[in-house]
Amino acid sequence: MKRYFKHEAESDLDAGVAYLEFEGEWAIHQVEKYNDRWFCSNKEYHPEIGPTLADQPLSEMEFKPEYEISSEEFEGVWEEAMKHCE
């Protein structure tokens, strides 16, 4: 079963937002946006943010119920991110 989440994120680049798609316990897609810069899990590693895909199982993530989003919201973000990912 797939589940989708959105939460605030921070990196050396500034505060941003992260979107994750999980299949079962494991993240399969991830997007992070800091200001106008997009980072996607279509690359395994980015020198400025490190690994681009969460490596912890969903059960260990501390997501609040309000972090869960619809598949439509995630797919819209993923589609937009694919136009801009570094």
Chimera marker file (.cmm) of the C-alpha trace (Angstrom):
<marker_set name="trace">
<marker id="1" x="0.000" y="0.000" z="0.000" r="1" g="1" b="0" radius="0.5"/>
<marker id="2" x="1.333" y="3.429" z="-0.940" r="1" g="1" b="0" radius="0.5"/>
<marker id="3" x="1.224" y="6.408" z="1.425" r="1" g="1" b="0" radius="0.5"/>
<marker id="4" x="2.338" y="9.985" z="0.887" r="1" g="1" b="0" radius="0.5"/>
<marker id="5" x="3.697" y="12.615" z="3.264" r="1" g="1" b="0" radius="0.5"/>
<marker id="6" x="4.715" y="16.266" z="3.291" r="1" g="1" b="0" radius="0.5"/>
<marker id="7" x="6.759" y="17.853" z="6.082" r="1" g="1" b="0" radius="0.5"/>
<marker id="8" x="9.031" y="20.774" z="6.814" r="1" g="1" b="0" radius="0.5"/>
<marker id="9" x="12.682" y="20.119" z="6.073" r="1" g="1" b="0" radius="0.5"/>
<marker id="10" x="15.945" y="21.863" z="6.829" r="1" g="1" b="0" radius="0.5"/>
<marker id="11" x="19.333" y="21.695" z="5.220" r="1" g="1" b="0" radius="0.5"/>
<marker id="12" x="22.376" y="23.900" z="4.840" r="1" g="1" b="0" radius="0.5"/>
<marker id="13" x="20.409" y="25.492" z="1.995" r="1" g="1" b="0" radius="0.5"/>
<marker id="14" x="17.649" y="26.863" z="4.292" r="1" g="1" b="0" radius="0.5"/>
<marker id="15" x="14.247" y="25.726" z="5.462" r="1" g="1" b="0" radius="0.5"/>
<marker id="16" x="12.208" y="23.858" z="2.892" r="1" g="1" b="0" radius="0.5"/>
<marker id="17" x="9.656" y="21.142" z="2.382" r="1" g="1" b="0" radius="0.5"/>
<marker id="18" x="9.986" y="17.410" z="1.696" r="1" g="1" b="0" radius="0.5"/>
<marker id="19" x="7.480" y="15.119" z="-0.013" r="1" g="1" b="0" radius="0.5"/>
<marker id="20" x="7.787" y="11.343" z="0.303" r="1" g="1" b="0" radius="0.5"/>
<marker id="21" x="6.070" y="8.365" z="-1.279" r="1" g="1" b="0" radius="0.5"/>
<marker id="22" x="6.210" y="5.090" z="0.641" r="1" g="1" b="0" radius="0.5"/>
<marker id="23" x="5.353" y="1.628" z="-0.557" r="1" g="1" b="0" radius="0.5"/>
<marker id="24" x="4.849" y="-0.381" z="2.586" r="1" g="1" b="0" radius="0.5"/>
<marker id="25" x="7.644" y="0.564" z="4.968" r="1" g="1" b="0" radius="0.5"/>
<marker id="26" x="10.109" y="2.026" z="2.455" r="1" g="1" b="0" radius="0.5"/>
<marker id="27" x="10.357" y="5.354" z="0.647" r="1" g="1" b="0" radius="0.5"/>
<marker id="28" x="10.356" y="4.920" z="-3.117" r="1" g="1" b="0" radius="0.5"/>
<marker id="29" x="10.265" y="8.581" z="-4.229" r="1" g="1" b="0" radius="0.5"/>
<marker id="30" x="11.222" y="11.804" z="-2.505" r="1" g="1" b="0" radius="0.5"/>
<marker id="31" x="11.245" y="15.484" z="-3.451" r="1" g="1" b="0" radius="0.5"/>
<marker id="32" x="12.762" y="18.309" z="-1.456" r="1" g="1" b="0" radius="0.5"/>
<marker id="33" x="12.389" y="21.997" z="-2.270" r="1" g="1" b="0" radius="0.5"/>
<marker id="34" x="14.513" y="24.755" z="-0.757" r="1" g="1" b="0" radius="0.5"/>
<marker id="35" x="13.558" y="28.210" z="-1.978" r="1" g="1" b="0" radius="0.5"/>
<marker id="36" x="13.454" y="27.787" z="-5.764" r="1" g="1" b="0" radius="0.5"/>
<marker id="37" x="15.699" y="24.686" z="-5.898" r="1" g="1" b="0" radius="0.5"/>
<marker id="38" x="14.282" y="21.171" z="-6.322" r="1" g="1" b="0" radius="0.5"/>
<marker id="39" x="16.030" y="17.899" z="-5.377" r="1" g="1" b="0" radius="0.5"/>
<marker id="40" x="14.625" y="14.496" z="-6.324" r="1" g="1" b="0" radius="0.5"/>
<marker id="41" x="15.300" y="10.867" z="-5.595" r="1" g="1" b="0" radius="0.5"/>
<marker id="42" x="15.912" y="10.201" z="-9.279" r="1" g="1" b="0" radius="0.5"/>
<marker id="43" x="19.559" y="10.702" z="-8.222" r="1" g="1" b="0" radius="0.5"/>
<marker id="44" x="20.896" y="8.706" z="-5.280" r="1" g="1" b="0" radius="0.5"/>
<marker id="45" x="23.038" y="11.484" z="-3.828" r="1" g="1" b="0" radius="0.5"/>
<marker id="46" x="23.421" y="15.237" z="-4.161" r="1" g="1" b="0" radius="0.5"/>
<marker id="47" x="26.572" y="16.908" z="-2.807" r="1" g="1" b="0" radius="0.5"/>
<marker id="48" x="24.614" y="19.698" z="-1.107" r="1" g="1" b="0" radius="0.5"/>
<marker id="49" x="21.908" y="17.662" z="0.641" r="1" g="1" b="0" radius="0.5"/>
<marker id="50" x="23.343" y="14.129" z="0.772" r="1" g="1" b="0" radius="0.5"/>
<marker id="51" x="21.201" y="11.054" z="0.092" r="1" g="1" b="0" radius="0.5"/>
<marker id="52" x="18.037" y="11.976" z="-1.764" r="1" g="1" b="0" radius="0.5"/>
<marker id="53" x="15.877" y="9.139" z="-0.436" r="1" g="1" b="0" radius="0.5"/>
<marker id="54" x="14.996" y="8.412" z="3.195" r="1" g="1" b="0" radius="0.5"/>
<marker id="55" x="16.632" y="5.213" z="4.411" r="1" g="1" b="0" radius="0.5"/>
<marker id="56" x="14.479" y="4.654" z="7.503" r="1" g="1" b="0" radius="0.5"/>
<marker id="57" x="11.290" y="2.594" z="7.457" r="1" g="1" b="0" radius="0.5"/>
<marker id="58" x="8.011" y="4.471" z="7.740" r="1" g="1" b="0" radius="0.5"/>
<marker id="59" x="7.381" y="2.986" z="11.192" r="1" g="1" b="0" radius="0.5"/>
<marker id="60" x="10.508" y="4.789" z="12.481" r="1" g="1" b="0" radius="0.5"/>
<marker id="61" x="9.644" y="8.150" z="10.946" r="1" g="1" b="0" radius="0.5"/>
<marker id="62" x="7.957" y="10.558" z="13.318" r="1" g="1" b="0" radius="0.5"/>
<marker id="63" x="5.248" y="11.730" z="10.948" r="1" g="1" b="0" radius="0.5"/>
<marker id="64" x="2.179" y="13.301" z="12.495" r="1" g="1" b="0" radius="0.5"/>
<marker id="65" x="-1.203" y="12.373" z="10.986" r="1" g="1" b="0" radius="0.5"/>
<marker id="66" x="-1.507" y="15.836" z="9.450" r="1" g="1" b="0" radius="0.5"/>
<marker id="67" x="1.646" y="15.188" z="7.379" r="1" g="1" b="0" radius="0.5"/>
<marker id="68" x="-0.150" y="12.611" z="5.246" r="1" g="1" b="0" radius="0.5"/>
<marker id="69" x="-1.235" y="13.910" z="1.819" r="1" g="1" b="0" radius="0.5"/>
<marker id="70" x="-3.146" y="12.496" z="-1.133" r="1" g="1" b="0" radius="0.5"/>
<marker id="71" x="-1.550" y="10.636" z="-4.020" r="1" g="1" b="0" radius="0.5"/>
<marker id="72" x="-2.828" y="13.413" z="-6.294" r="1" g="1" b="0" radius="0.5"/>
<marker id="73" x="-0.956" y="16.076" z="-4.328" r="1" g="1" b="0" radius="0.5"/>
<marker id="74" x="2.251" y="14.031" z="-4.372" r="1" g="1" b="0" radius="0.5"/>
<marker id="75" x="1.964" y="13.255" z="-8.089" r="1" g="1" b="0" radius="0.5"/>
<marker id="76" x="1.448" y="16.950" z="-8.865" r="1" g="1" b="0" radius="0.5"/>
<marker id="77" x="4.571" y="17.878" z="-6.894" r="1" g="1" b="0" radius="0.5"/>
<marker id="78" x="6.567" y="15.039" z="-8.471" r="1" g="1" b="0" radius="0.5"/>
<marker id="79" x="5.550" y="16.137" z="-11.973" r="1" g="1" b="0" radius="0.5"/>
<marker id="80" x="6.573" y="19.744" z="-11.261" r="1" g="1" b="0" radius="0.5"/>
<marker id="81" x="9.824" y="18.645" z="-9.618" r="1" g="1" b="0" radius="0.5"/>
<marker id="82" x="10.836" y="16.579" z="-12.657" r="1" g="1" b="0" radius="0.5"/>
<marker id="83" x="10.962" y="19.828" z="-14.654" r="1" g="1" b="0" radius="0.5"/>
<marker id="84" x="13.425" y="21.397" z="-12.207" r="1" g="1" b="0" radius="0.5"/>
<marker id="85" x="15.407" y="18.766" z="-10.282" r="1" g="1" b="0" radius="0.5"/>
<marker id="86" x="19.119" y="19.270" z="-9.917" r="1" g="1" b="0" radius="0.5"/>
<link id1="1" id2="2" r="1" g="1" b="0" radius="0.2"/>
<link id1="2" id2="3" r="1" g="1" b="0" radius="0.2"/>
<link id1="3" id2="4" r="1" g="1" b="0" radius="0.2"/>
<link id1="4" id2="5" r="1" g="1" b="0" radius="0.2"/>
<link id1="5" id2="6" r="1" g="1" b="0" radius="0.2"/>
<link id1="6" id2="7" r="1" g="1" b="0" radius="0.2"/>
<link id1="7" id2="8" r="1" g="1" b="0" radius="0.2"/>
<link id1="8" id2="9" r="1" g="1" b="0" radius="0.2"/>
<link id1="9" id2="10" r="1" g="1" b="0" radius="0.2"/>
<link id1="10" id2="11" r="1" g="1" b="0" radius="0.2"/>
<link id1="11" id2="12" r="1" g="1" b="0" radius="0.2"/>
<link id1="12" id2="13" r="1" g="1" b="0" radius="0.2"/>
<link id1="13" id2="14" r="1" g="1" b="0" radius="0.2"/>
<link id1="14" id2="15" r="1" g="1" b="0" radius="0.2"/>
<link id1="15" id2="16" r="1" g="1" b="0" radius="0.2"/>
<link id1="16" id2="17" r="1" g="1" b="0" radius="0.2"/>
<link id1="17" id2="18" r="1" g="1" b="0" radius="0.2"/>
<link id1="18" id2="19" r="1" g="1" b="0" radius="0.2"/>
<link id1="19" id2="20" r="1" g="1" b="0" radius="0.2"/>
<link id1="20" id2="21" r="1" g="1" b="0" radius="0.2"/>
<link id1="21" id2="22" r="1" g="1" b="0" radius="0.2"/>
<link id1="22" id2="23" r="1" g="1" b="0" radius="0.2"/>
<link id1="23" id2="24" r="1" g="1" b="0" radius="0.2"/>
<link id1="24" id2="25" r="1" g="1" b="0" radius="0.2"/>
<link id1="25" id2="26" r="1" g="1" b="0" radius="0.2"/>
<link id1="26" id2="27" r="1" g="1" b="0" radius="0.2"/>
<link id1="27" id2="28" r="1" g="1" b="0" radius="0.2"/>
<link id1="28" id2="29" r="1" g="1" b="0" radius="0.2"/>
<link id1="29" id2="30" r="1" g="1" b="0" radius="0.2"/>
<link id1="30" id2="31" r="1" g="1" b="0" radius="0.2"/>
<link id1="31" id2="32" r="1" g="1" b="0" radius="0.2"/>
<link id1="32" id2="33" r="1" g="1" b="0" radius="0.2"/>
<link id1="33" id2="34" r="1" g="1" b="0" radius="0.2"/>
<link id1="34" id2="35" r="1" g="1" b="0" radius="0.2"/>
<link id1="35" id2="36" r="1" g="1" b="0" radius="0.2"/>
<link id1="36" id2="37" r="1" g="1" b="0" radius="0.2"/>
<link id1="37" id2="38" r="1" g="1" b="0" radius="0.2"/>
<link id1="38" id2="39" r="1" g="1" b="0" radius="0.2"/>
<link id1="39" id2="40" r="1" g="1" b="0" radius="0.2"/>
<link id1="40" id2="41" r="1" g="1" b="0" radius="0.2"/>
<link id1="41" id2="42" r="1" g="1" b="0" radius="0.2"/>
<link id1="42" id2="43" r="1" g="1" b="0" radius="0.2"/>
<link id1="43" id2="44" r="1" g="1" b="0" radius="0.2"/>
<link id1="44" id2="45" r="1" g="1" b="0" radius="0.2"/>
<link id1="45" id2="46" r="1" g="1" b="0" radius="0.2"/>
<link id1="46" id2="47" r="1" g="1" b="0" radius="0.2"/>
<link id1="47" id2="48" r="1" g="1" b="0" radius="0.2"/>
<link id1="48" id2="49" r="1" g="1" b="0" radius="0.2"/>
<link id1="49" id2="50" r="1" g="1" b="0" radius="0.2"/>
<link id1="50" id2="51" r="1" g="1" b="0" radius="0.2"/>
<link id1="51" id2="52" r="1" g="1" b="0" radius="0.2"/>
<link id1="52" id2="53" r="1" g="1" b="0" radius="0.2"/>
<link id1="53" id2="54" r="1" g="1" b="0" radius="0.2"/>
<link id1="54" id2="55" r="1" g="1" b="0" radius="0.2"/>
<link id1="55" id2="56" r="1" g="1" b="0" radius="0.2"/>
<link id1="56" id2="57" r="1" g="1" b="0" radius="0.2"/>
<link id1="57" id2="58" r="1" g="1" b="0" radius="0.2"/>
<link id1="58" id2="59" r="1" g="1" b="0" radius="0.2"/>
<link id1="59" id2="60" r="1" g="1" b="0" radius="0.2"/>
<link id1="60" id2="61" r="1" g="1" b="0" radius="0.2"/>
<link id1="61" id2="62" r="1" g="1" b="0" radius="0.2"/>
<link id1="62" id2="63" r="1" g="1" b="0" radius="0.2"/>
<link id1="63" id2="64" r="1" g="1" b="0" radius="0.2"/>
<link id1="64" id2="65" r="1" g="1" b="0" radius="0.2"/>
<link id1="65" id2="66" r="1" g="1" b="0" radius="0.2"/>
<link id1="66" id2="67" r="1" g="1" b="0" radius="0.2"/>
<link id1="67" id2="68" r="1" g="1" b="0" radius="0.2"/>
<link id1="68" id2="69" r="1" g="1" b="0" radius="0.2"/>
<link id1="69" id2="70" r="1" g="1" b="0" radius="0.2"/>
<link id1="70" id2="71" r="1" g="1" b="0" radius="0.2"/>
<link id1="71" id2="72" r="1" g="1" b="0" radius="0.2"/>
<link id1="72" id2="73" r="1" g="1" b="0" radius="0.2"/>
<link id1="73" id2="74" r="1" g="1" b="0" radius="0.2"/>
<link id1="74" id2="75" r="1" g="1" b="0" radius="0.2"/>
<link id1="75" id2="76" r="1" g="1" b="0" radius="0.2"/>
<link id1="76" id2="77" r="1" g="1" b="0" radius="0.2"/>
<link id1="77" id2="78" r="1" g="1" b="0" radius="0.2"/>
<link id1="78" id2="79" r="1" g="1" b="0" radius="0.2"/>
<link id1="79" id2="80" r="1" g="1" b="0" radius="0.2"/>
<link id1="80" id2="81" r="1" g="1" b="0" radius="0.2"/>
<link id1="81" id2="82" r="1" g="1" b="0" radius="0.2"/>
<link id1="82" id2="83" r="1" g="1" b="0" radius="0.2"/>
<link id1="83" id2="84" r="1" g="1" b="0" radius="0.2"/>
<link id1="84" id2="85" r="1" g="1" b="0" radius="0.2"/>
<link id1="85" id2="86" r="1" g="1" b="0" radius="0.2"/>
</marker_set>
